[in-house]
Amino acid sequence: MPTFDALLRELRGLIPEIDVQGLVGANARPAVIDCREADEHAQGAIPGAIWIPRGFLEARIEKHVVDRAAPIVIYCASGNRSLFAVRSLNEMGYTNARSLAGGFTGWKRAGQPFEMPAALRPDQETRYSRHVLLPEVGIEGQQKLLKAKVVCIGAGGLGSPSSMYLAAAGVGTLGLIDDDVVDASNLQRQILHGTDRLGTPKVESAERTIKNLNPDVRVDKHRARLTSKNAVELLGGHDVIIDGADNFATRYLVNDVALRLGIPVVHASIFRFEGQLTVFPAHGAPCYRCLYPEPPPPEDAPSCAEGGVLGVLPGIMGVLQATEAIKLILGLGETLAGRLLVYDALATKFRELKLRRDPKCPTCGDAVDRGAIALIDYDQFCAAPRR
Ligand SMILES: [Zn+2]
């Protein structure tokens, strides 16, 4: 059996290497893979390098480099481990991989620039470890969440689960807009609040729950009702709007402001045993008014007082809203834009309806100047108790 030293000598004769100057001067920059361990990577890395720890190299390389003939340079600390890494890629059919001679030490010694990779505090590493373990999220994704700003309209039935899961996920700033106080009839579904908070403003109660869940989260409280006067100020600057409004007037206002500001809206509504969910994307099409161009006349609007709602229903729909918001922030998967998801709790069925943009839509239609969309305060024709 060969010793490690002998094996290394043999590999060095077999595996193609590139030196620092060769990498810097390469005409077309190859994919640079950093195969070091987390503690080494955290001390600095070659700018633009893809970090795949050696133990995950075979499992993850295909996600990052699809073309087996693409030029690849792998580096470790000193240029030894990367030889073994290249051998393994050769066995997987990668034909143009090289090892960086001298590794990261050689790179620094040559005076080349390096960057400090995004890092989490030790307590955040623990808190978000199940996110970081997902290659689709990782430390970078978690950093994106921590920098993200989401605003929830309503701290009630939908706002409770959505804001709590967003807070738990580490969304760094949560805006909450609600003018109501906690009532005993809310507690059947509004899990942000509790019996000891009766009479407390919902935004205050929500902040206490969220801060306890995750002190990383900054809560921007607005004890207000959204109106045409304050909507641009309250919603502007956010990455995603969660619409948990309980009335048509606010839904139209949210739609129109979001189109003006170019912010995606995750919309949900609930009634009795049924919930609906969709995403109105940042580019605005299709939008809420493509579905319902104008509010229904007050006499046709469902009477919220008679409505009633199964307590768990906003829980399900609110968690789906949080899921869509996180996907939007991370740019993951496919959102519900252009699709309306309908959940029937009694039948336990999810249905999906295709939504189409209406070219004559009053707010996202062809002829509309979105910057000039007028904001309207419709009458509150459903002034029933809040969901
Ligand atoms: Zn539209």
Boltz pocket constraint, residues with backbone or C-beta under 6 A from the ligand:
constraints:
  - pocket:
      binder: B
      contacts: [[A, 284], [A, 285], [A, 286], [A, 287], [A, 288], [A, 289], [A, 290], [A, 291], [A, 357], [A, 358], [A, 361], [A, 362], [A, 363], [A, 364], [A, 365]]
      max_distance: 6.0
